[in-house]
Amino acid sequence: MPRVCMITGKWSKSGNKRSHSMRSSKRQFKKNLVTRVISVAWEKFKVKVSAKMYKKLRGFL
């Protein structure tokens, strides 16, 4: 399963890894996903959410 936030839909980005001499090689910037149980209207859902989005939702849920 890919590393995708189930709420925002954000996923991994690609970029370059740079050495001290500025040589480049490809790398991935992965999202910081956390698996949490969210309860909405007496139902519980297990979701994979980015940590940044979870911090924003924590005050509302």
HTML snippet that shows the backbone in 3Dmol.js (N, CA, C, O; Angstrom):
<script src="https://3Dmol.org/build/3Dmol-min.js"></script>
<div id="view" style="width:600px;height:400px;position:relative"></div>
<script>
const pdb = `
ATOM      1  N   MET A   1       0.852  -1.181   0.000  1.00  0.00           N
ATOM      2  CA  MET A   1       0.000   0.000   0.000  1.00  0.00           C
ATOM      3  C   MET A   1       0.894   1.239   0.000  1.00  0.00           C
ATOM      4  O   MET A   1       1.849   1.314   0.773  1.00  0.00           O
ATOM      5  N   PRO A   2       0.594   2.197  -0.850  1.00  0.00           N
ATOM      6  CA  PRO A   2       1.432   3.393  -0.911  1.00  0.00           C
ATOM      7  C   PRO A   2       1.238   4.272   0.322  1.00  0.00           C
ATOM      8  O   PRO A   2       0.231   4.185   1.025  1.00  0.00           O
ATOM      9  N   ARG A   3       2.229   5.115   0.555  1.00  0.00           N
ATOM     10  CA  ARG A   3       2.174   6.022   1.700  1.00  0.00           C
ATOM     11  C   ARG A   3       1.373   7.257   1.307  1.00  0.00           C
ATOM     12  O   ARG A   3       1.925   8.248   0.828  1.00  0.00           O
ATOM     13  N   VAL A   4       0.047   7.178   1.520  1.00  0.00           N
ATOM     14  CA  VAL A   4      -0.858   8.253   1.122  1.00  0.00           C
ATOM     15  C   VAL A   4      -1.722   8.626   2.316  1.00  0.00           C
ATOM     16  O   VAL A   4      -2.250   7.757   3.010  1.00  0.00           O
ATOM     17  N   CYS A   5      -1.863   9.930   2.549  1.00  0.00           N
ATOM     18  CA  CYS A   5      -2.771  10.423   3.583  1.00  0.00           C
ATOM     19  C   CYS A   5      -4.199  10.219   3.100  1.00  0.00           C
ATOM     20  O   CYS A   5      -4.547  10.633   1.994  1.00  0.00           O
ATOM     21  N   MET A   6      -5.040   9.573   3.935  1.00  0.00           N
ATOM     22  CA  MET A   6      -6.402   9.252   3.516  1.00  0.00           C
ATOM     23  C   MET A   6      -7.315  10.470   3.509  1.00  0.00           C
ATOM     24  O   MET A   6      -8.384  10.421   2.899  1.00  0.00           O
ATOM     25  N   ILE A   7      -6.933  11.550   4.161  1.00  0.00           N
ATOM     26  CA  ILE A   7      -7.787  12.740   4.204  1.00  0.00           C
ATOM     27  C   ILE A   7      -7.381  13.739   3.119  1.00  0.00           C
ATOM     28  O   ILE A   7      -8.222  14.186   2.339  1.00  0.00           O
ATOM     29  N   THR A   8      -6.099  14.087   3.069  1.00  0.00           N
ATOM     30  CA  THR A   8      -5.655  15.105   2.119  1.00  0.00           C
ATOM     31  C   THR A   8      -5.229  14.524   0.773  1.00  0.00           C
ATOM     32  O   THR A   8      -5.231  15.231  -0.235  1.00  0.00           O
ATOM     33  N   GLY A   9      -4.860  13.227   0.750  1.00  0.00           N
ATOM     34  CA  GLY A   9      -4.416  12.611  -0.497  1.00  0.00           C
ATOM     35  C   GLY A   9      -2.961  12.902  -0.838  1.00  0.00           C
ATOM     36  O   GLY A   9      -2.514  12.590  -1.941  1.00  0.00           O
ATOM     37  N   LYS A  10      -2.219  13.491   0.087  1.00  0.00           N
ATOM     38  CA  LYS A  10      -0.813  13.786  -0.172  1.00  0.00           C
ATOM     39  C   LYS A  10      -0.001  12.495  -0.120  1.00  0.00           C
ATOM     40  O   LYS A  10      -0.306  11.586   0.653  1.00  0.00           O
ATOM     41  N   TRP A  11       1.041  12.430  -0.958  1.00  0.00           N
ATOM     42  CA  TRP A  11       1.882  11.249  -0.988  1.00  0.00           C
ATOM     43  C   TRP A  11       3.329  11.626  -1.193  1.00  0.00           C
ATOM     44  O   TRP A  11       3.663  12.811  -1.214  1.00  0.00           O
ATOM     45  N   SER A  12       4.207  10.625  -1.348  1.00  0.00           N
ATOM     46  CA  SER A  12       5.641  10.846  -1.408  1.00  0.00           C
ATOM     47  C   SER A  12       6.032  11.693  -2.612  1.00  0.00           C
ATOM     48  O   SER A  12       5.433  11.597  -3.683  1.00  0.00           O
ATOM     49  N   LYS A  13       7.044  12.517  -2.412  1.00  0.00           N
ATOM     50  CA  LYS A  13       7.604  13.341  -3.490  1.00  0.00           C
ATOM     51  C   LYS A  13       9.012  12.843  -3.776  1.00  0.00           C
ATOM     52  O   LYS A  13       9.631  12.205  -2.925  1.00  0.00           O
ATOM     53  N   SER A  14       9.516  13.126  -4.959  1.00  0.00           N
ATOM     54  CA  SER A  14      10.885  12.722  -5.276  1.00  0.00           C
ATOM     55  C   SER A  14      11.751  13.964  -5.434  1.00  0.00           C
ATOM     56  O   SER A  14      11.270  15.052  -5.749  1.00  0.00           O
ATOM     57  N   GLY A  15      13.032  13.764  -5.205  1.00  0.00           N
ATOM     58  CA  GLY A  15      13.968  14.870  -5.306  1.00  0.00           C
ATOM     59  C   GLY A  15      15.376  14.333  -5.414  1.00  0.00           C
ATOM     60  O   GLY A  15      15.577  13.167  -5.753  1.00  0.00           O
ATOM     61  N   ASN A  16      16.350  15.171  -5.130  1.00  0.00           N
ATOM     62  CA  ASN A  16      17.745  14.782  -5.233  1.00  0.00           C
ATOM     63  C   ASN A  16      18.411  14.774  -3.865  1.00  0.00           C
ATOM     64  O   ASN A  16      18.153  15.626  -3.015  1.00  0.00           O
ATOM     65  N   LYS A  17      19.279  13.780  -3.682  1.00  0.00           N
ATOM     66  CA  LYS A  17      20.151  13.735  -2.517  1.00  0.00           C
ATOM     67  C   LYS A  17      21.466  14.364  -2.964  1.00  0.00           C
ATOM     68  O   LYS A  17      22.034  13.954  -3.977  1.00  0.00           O
ATOM     69  N   ARG A  18      21.952  15.345  -2.228  1.00  0.00           N
ATOM     70  CA  ARG A  18      23.152  16.069  -2.630  1.00  0.00           C
ATOM     71  C   ARG A  18      24.303  15.752  -1.686  1.00  0.00           C
ATOM     72  O   ARG A  18      24.145  15.794  -0.465  1.00  0.00           O
ATOM     73  N   SER A  19      25.463  15.434  -2.258  1.00  0.00           N
ATOM     74  CA  SER A  19      26.647  15.223  -1.447  1.00  0.00           C
ATOM     75  C   SER A  19      27.345  16.568  -1.224  1.00  0.00           C
ATOM     76  O   SER A  19      26.888  17.607  -1.701  1.00  0.00           O
ATOM     77  N   HIS A  20      28.450  16.528  -0.497  1.00  0.00           N
ATOM     78  CA  HIS A  20      29.193  17.758  -0.228  1.00  0.00           C
ATOM     79  C   HIS A  20      29.740  18.373  -1.523  1.00  0.00           C
ATOM     80  O   HIS A  20      29.861  19.592  -1.642  1.00  0.00           O
ATOM     81  N   SER A  21      30.066  17.509  -2.482  1.00  0.00           N
ATOM     82  CA  SER A  21      30.586  18.006  -3.759  1.00  0.00           C
ATOM     83  C   SER A  21      29.465  18.307  -4.757  1.00  0.00           C
ATOM     84  O   SER A  21      29.729  18.543  -5.936  1.00  0.00           O
ATOM     85  N   MET A  22      28.215  18.300  -4.285  1.00  0.00           N
ATOM     86  CA  MET A  22      27.016  18.623  -5.070  1.00  0.00           C
ATOM     87  C   MET A  22      26.693  17.592  -6.148  1.00  0.00           C
ATOM     88  O   MET A  22      25.980  17.908  -7.100  1.00  0.00           O
ATOM     89  N   ARG A  23      27.206  16.358  -6.018  1.00  0.00           N
ATOM     90  CA  ARG A  23      26.758  15.282  -6.904  1.00  0.00           C
ATOM     91  C   ARG A  23      25.347  14.903  -6.479  1.00  0.00           C
ATOM     92  O   ARG A  23      25.016  14.976  -5.296  1.00  0.00           O
ATOM     93  N   SER A  24      24.513  14.499  -7.433  1.00  0.00           N
ATOM     94  CA  SER A  24      23.120  14.221  -7.089  1.00  0.00           C
ATOM     95  C   SER A  24      22.764  12.776  -7.402  1.00  0.00           C
ATOM     96  O   SER A  24      23.286  12.169  -8.336  1.00  0.00           O
ATOM     97  N   SER A  25      21.861  12.251  -6.590  1.00  0.00           N
ATOM     98  CA  SER A  25      21.234  10.960  -6.846  1.00  0.00           C
ATOM     99  C   SER A  25      19.797  11.060  -6.354  1.00  0.00           C
ATOM    100  O   SER A  25      19.503  11.835  -5.443  1.00  0.00           O
ATOM    101  N   LYS A  26      18.913  10.289  -6.944  1.00  0.00           N
ATOM    102  CA  LYS A  26      17.492  10.389  -6.635  1.00  0.00           C
ATOM    103  C   LYS A  26      17.174   9.835  -5.255  1.00  0.00           C
ATOM    104  O   LYS A  26      17.806   8.883  -4.796  1.00  0.00           O
ATOM    105  N   ARG A  27      16.192  10.438  -4.600  1.00  0.00           N
ATOM    106  CA  ARG A  27      15.689   9.974  -3.318  1.00  0.00           C
ATOM    107  C   ARG A  27      14.212  10.307  -3.208  1.00  0.00           C
ATOM    108  O   ARG A  27      13.671  11.014  -4.058  1.00  0.00           O
ATOM    109  N   GLN A  28      13.553   9.801  -2.165  1.00  0.00           N
ATOM    110  CA  GLN A  28      12.144  10.094  -1.941  1.00  0.00           C
ATOM    111  C   GLN A  28      11.959  10.799  -0.614  1.00  0.00           C
ATOM    112  O   GLN A  28      12.603  10.461   0.379  1.00  0.00           O
ATOM    113  N   PHE A  29      11.071  11.785  -0.605  1.00  0.00           N
ATOM    114  CA  PHE A  29      10.652  12.459   0.612  1.00  0.00           C
ATOM    115  C   PHE A  29       9.304  11.851   0.990  1.00  0.00           C
ATOM    116  O   PHE A  29       8.288  12.142   0.359  1.00  0.00           O
ATOM    117  N   LYS A  30       9.298  11.006   2.021  1.00  0.00           N
ATOM    118  CA  LYS A  30       8.082  10.299   2.394  1.00  0.00           C
ATOM    119  C   LYS A  30       7.289  11.082   3.425  1.00  0.00           C
ATOM    120  O   LYS A  30       7.864  11.796   4.248  1.00  0.00           O
ATOM    121  N   LYS A  31       5.975  10.950   3.382  1.00  0.00           N
ATOM    122  CA  LYS A  31       5.095  11.611   4.330  1.00  0.00           C
ATOM    123  C   LYS A  31       5.168  10.924   5.685  1.00  0.00           C
ATOM    124  O   LYS A  31       5.344   9.708   5.766  1.00  0.00           O
ATOM    125  N   ASN A  32       5.032  11.697   6.731  1.00  0.00           N
ATOM    126  CA  ASN A  32       5.049  11.175   8.092  1.00  0.00           C
ATOM    127  C   ASN A  32       3.632  10.730   8.438  1.00  0.00           C
ATOM    128  O   ASN A  32       2.824  11.527   8.915  1.00  0.00           O
ATOM    129  N   LEU A  33       3.330   9.441   8.193  1.00  0.00           N
ATOM    130  CA  LEU A  33       1.987   8.935   8.407  1.00  0.00           C
ATOM    131  C   LEU A  33       1.850   8.297   9.778  1.00  0.00           C
ATOM    132  O   LEU A  33       2.768   7.639  10.267  1.00  0.00           O
ATOM    133  N   VAL A  34       0.698   8.499  10.387  1.00  0.00           N
ATOM    134  CA  VAL A  34       0.354   7.861  11.649  1.00  0.00           C
ATOM    135  C   VAL A  34      -0.985   7.165  11.457  1.00  0.00           C
ATOM    136  O   VAL A  34      -1.868   7.684  10.773  1.00  0.00           O
ATOM    137  N   THR A  35      -1.136   5.997  12.057  1.00  0.00           N
ATOM    138  CA  THR A  35      -2.397   5.264  12.001  1.00  0.00           C
ATOM    139  C   THR A  35      -3.159   5.567  13.276  1.00  0.00           C
ATOM    140  O   THR A  35      -2.666   5.308  14.375  1.00  0.00           O
ATOM    141  N   ARG A  36      -4.340   6.106  13.139  1.00  0.00           N
ATOM    142  CA  ARG A  36      -5.141   6.502  14.291  1.00  0.00           C
ATOM    143  C   ARG A  36      -6.572   6.011  14.125  1.00  0.00           C
ATOM    144  O   ARG A  36      -7.049   5.796  13.012  1.00  0.00           O
ATOM    145  N   VAL A  37      -7.240   5.842  15.252  1.00  0.00           N
ATOM    146  CA  VAL A  37      -8.661   5.506  15.253  1.00  0.00           C
ATOM    147  C   VAL A  37      -9.426   6.785  15.524  1.00  0.00           C
ATOM    148  O   VAL A  37      -9.228   7.433  16.552  1.00  0.00           O
ATOM    149  N   ILE A  38     -10.296   7.143  14.602  1.00  0.00           N
ATOM    150  CA  ILE A  38     -11.085   8.368  14.716  1.00  0.00           C
ATOM    151  C   ILE A  38     -12.543   7.967  14.878  1.00  0.00           C
ATOM    152  O   ILE A  38     -13.058   7.156  14.108  1.00  0.00           O
ATOM    153  N   SER A  39     -13.210   8.535  15.879  1.00  0.00           N
ATOM    154  CA  SER A  39     -14.619   8.223  16.087  1.00  0.00           C
ATOM    155  C   SER A  39     -15.465   9.405  15.637  1.00  0.00           C
ATOM    156  O   SER A  39     -15.278  10.537  16.081  1.00  0.00           O
ATOM    157  N   VAL A  40     -16.400   9.107  14.744  1.00  0.00           N
ATOM    158  CA  VAL A  40     -17.317  10.118  14.211  1.00  0.00           C
ATOM    159  C   VAL A  40     -18.728   9.560  14.314  1.00  0.00           C
ATOM    160  O   VAL A  40     -19.030   8.515  13.737  1.00  0.00           O
ATOM    161  N   ALA A  41     -19.576  10.241  15.033  1.00  0.00           N
ATOM    162  CA  ALA A  41     -20.991   9.877  15.173  1.00  0.00           C
ATOM    163  C   ALA A  41     -21.142   8.415  15.600  1.00  0.00           C
ATOM    164  O   ALA A  41     -21.836   7.642  14.940  1.00  0.00           O
ATOM    165  N   TRP A  42     -20.500   8.044  16.690  1.00  0.00           N
ATOM    166  CA  TRP A  42     -20.575   6.720  17.298  1.00  0.00           C
ATOM    167  C   TRP A  42     -20.020   5.599  16.421  1.00  0.00           C
ATOM    168  O   TRP A  42     -20.296   4.425  16.671  1.00  0.00           O
ATOM    169  N   GLU A  43     -19.249   5.947  15.407  1.00  0.00           N
ATOM    170  CA  GLU A  43     -18.576   4.946  14.583  1.00  0.00           C
ATOM    171  C   GLU A  43     -17.083   5.190  14.645  1.00  0.00           C
ATOM    172  O   GLU A  43     -16.638   6.337  14.690  1.00  0.00           O
ATOM    173  N   LYS A  44     -16.306   4.114  14.647  1.00  0.00           N
ATOM    174  CA  LYS A  44     -14.861   4.248  14.711  1.00  0.00           C
ATOM    175  C   LYS A  44     -14.255   3.852  13.375  1.00  0.00           C
ATOM    176  O   LYS A  44     -14.629   2.837  12.786  1.00  0.00           O
ATOM    177  N   PHE A  45     -13.311   4.667  12.901  1.00  0.00           N
ATOM    178  CA  PHE A  45     -12.623   4.422  11.642  1.00  0.00           C
ATOM    179  C   PHE A  45     -11.129   4.408  11.894  1.00  0.00           C
ATOM    180  O   PHE A  45     -10.607   5.254  12.620  1.00  0.00           O
ATOM    181  N   LYS A  46     -10.436   3.439  11.292  1.00  0.00           N
ATOM    182  CA  LYS A  46      -8.985   3.368  11.385  1.00  0.00           C
ATOM    183  C   LYS A  46      -8.430   4.004  10.120  1.00  0.00           C
ATOM    184  O   LYS A  46      -8.651   3.497   9.021  1.00  0.00           O
ATOM    185  N   VAL A  47      -7.713   5.106  10.268  1.00  0.00           N
ATOM    186  CA  VAL A  47      -7.230   5.851   9.110  1.00  0.00           C
ATOM    187  C   VAL A  47      -5.730   6.092   9.209  1.00  0.00           C
ATOM    188  O   VAL A  47      -5.163   6.161  10.300  1.00  0.00           O
ATOM    189  N   LYS A  48      -5.096   6.219   8.033  1.00  0.00           N
ATOM    190  CA  LYS A  48      -3.702   6.638   7.947  1.00  0.00           C
ATOM    191  C   LYS A  48      -3.708   8.106   7.559  1.00  0.00           C
ATOM    192  O   LYS A  48      -4.145   8.476   6.469  1.00  0.00           O
ATOM    193  N   VAL A  49      -3.216   8.933   8.466  1.00  0.00           N
ATOM    194  CA  VAL A  49      -3.265  10.378   8.288  1.00  0.00           C
ATOM    195  C   VAL A  49      -1.858  10.922   8.460  1.00  0.00           C
ATOM    196  O   VAL A  49      -1.085  10.408   9.269  1.00  0.00           O
ATOM    197  N   SER A  50      -1.522  11.962   7.704  1.00  0.00           N
ATOM    198  CA  SER A  50      -0.230  12.601   7.916  1.00  0.00           C
ATOM    199  C   SER A  50      -0.228  13.253   9.301  1.00  0.00           C
ATOM    200  O   SER A  50      -1.264  13.712   9.781  1.00  0.00           O
ATOM    201  N   ALA A  51       0.931  13.288   9.926  1.00  0.00           N
ATOM    202  CA  ALA A  51       1.032  13.805  11.289  1.00  0.00           C
ATOM    203  C   ALA A  51       0.614  15.271  11.351  1.00  0.00           C
ATOM    204  O   ALA A  51       0.022  15.705  12.339  1.00  0.00           O
ATOM    205  N   LYS A  52       0.916  16.029  10.309  1.00  0.00           N
ATOM    206  CA  LYS A  52       0.539  17.440  10.274  1.00  0.00           C
ATOM    207  C   LYS A  52      -0.977  17.600  10.265  1.00  0.00           C
ATOM    208  O   LYS A  52      -1.510  18.467  10.958  1.00  0.00           O
ATOM    209  N   MET A  53      -1.684  16.769   9.483  1.00  0.00           N
ATOM    210  CA  MET A  53      -3.141  16.842   9.420  1.00  0.00           C
ATOM    211  C   MET A  53      -3.764  16.353  10.723  1.00  0.00           C
ATOM    212  O   MET A  53      -4.787  16.880  11.161  1.00  0.00           O
ATOM    213  N   TYR A  54      -3.148  15.348  11.341  1.00  0.00           N
ATOM    214  CA  TYR A  54      -3.676  14.824  12.595  1.00  0.00           C
ATOM    215  C   TYR A  54      -3.622  15.881  13.693  1.00  0.00           C
ATOM    216  O   TYR A  54      -4.546  15.981  14.501  1.00  0.00           O
ATOM    217  N   LYS A  55      -2.546  16.672  13.730  1.00  0.00           N
ATOM    218  CA  LYS A  55      -2.439  17.737  14.718  1.00  0.00           C
ATOM    219  C   LYS A  55      -3.524  18.788  14.511  1.00  0.00           C
ATOM    220  O   LYS A  55      -4.023  19.361  15.480  1.00  0.00           O
ATOM    221  N   LYS A  56      -3.893  19.046  13.258  1.00  0.00           N
ATOM    222  CA  LYS A  56      -4.950  20.020  12.974  1.00  0.00           C
ATOM    223  C   LYS A  56      -6.322  19.453  13.384  1.00  0.00           C
ATOM    224  O   LYS A  56      -7.167  20.179  13.907  1.00  0.00           O
ATOM    225  N   LEU A  57      -6.532  18.151  13.142  1.00  0.00           N
ATOM    226  CA  LEU A  57      -7.832  17.537  13.446  1.00  0.00           C
ATOM    227  C   LEU A  57      -8.027  17.269  14.934  1.00  0.00           C
ATOM    228  O   LEU A  57      -9.163  17.149  15.395  1.00  0.00           O
ATOM    229  N   ARG A  58      -6.952  17.175  15.680  1.00  0.00           N
ATOM    230  CA  ARG A  58      -7.035  16.778  17.084  1.00  0.00           C
ATOM    231  C   ARG A  58      -7.938  17.696  17.904  1.00  0.00           C
ATOM    232  O   ARG A  58      -8.584  17.238  18.846  1.00  0.00           O
ATOM    233  N   GLY A  59      -7.992  18.959  17.567  1.00  0.00           N
ATOM    234  CA  GLY A  59      -8.856  19.882  18.288  1.00  0.00           C
ATOM    235  C   GLY A  59     -10.324  19.736  17.955  1.00  0.00           C
ATOM    236  O   GLY A  59     -11.179  20.102  18.761  1.00  0.00           O
ATOM    237  N   PHE A  60     -10.636  19.204  16.774  1.00  0.00           N
ATOM    238  CA  PHE A  60     -12.036  19.079  16.341  1.00  0.00           C
ATOM    239  C   PHE A  60     -12.673  17.769  16.705  1.00  0.00           C
ATOM    240  O   PHE A  60     -13.890  17.701  16.876  1.00  0.00           O
ATOM    241  N   LEU A  61     -11.862  16.696  16.833  1.00  0.00           N
ATOM    242  CA  LEU A  61     -12.448  15.370  17.089  1.00  0.00           C
ATOM    243  C   LEU A  61     -12.339  14.976  18.529  1.00  0.00           C
ATOM    244  O   LEU A  61     -12.782  13.892  18.909  1.00  0.00           O
TER     245      LEU A  61
END
`;
const viewer = $3Dmol.createViewer("view");
viewer.addModel(pdb, "pdb");
viewer.setStyle({}, {cartoon: {color: "spectrum"}});
viewer.zoomTo();
viewer.render();
</script>
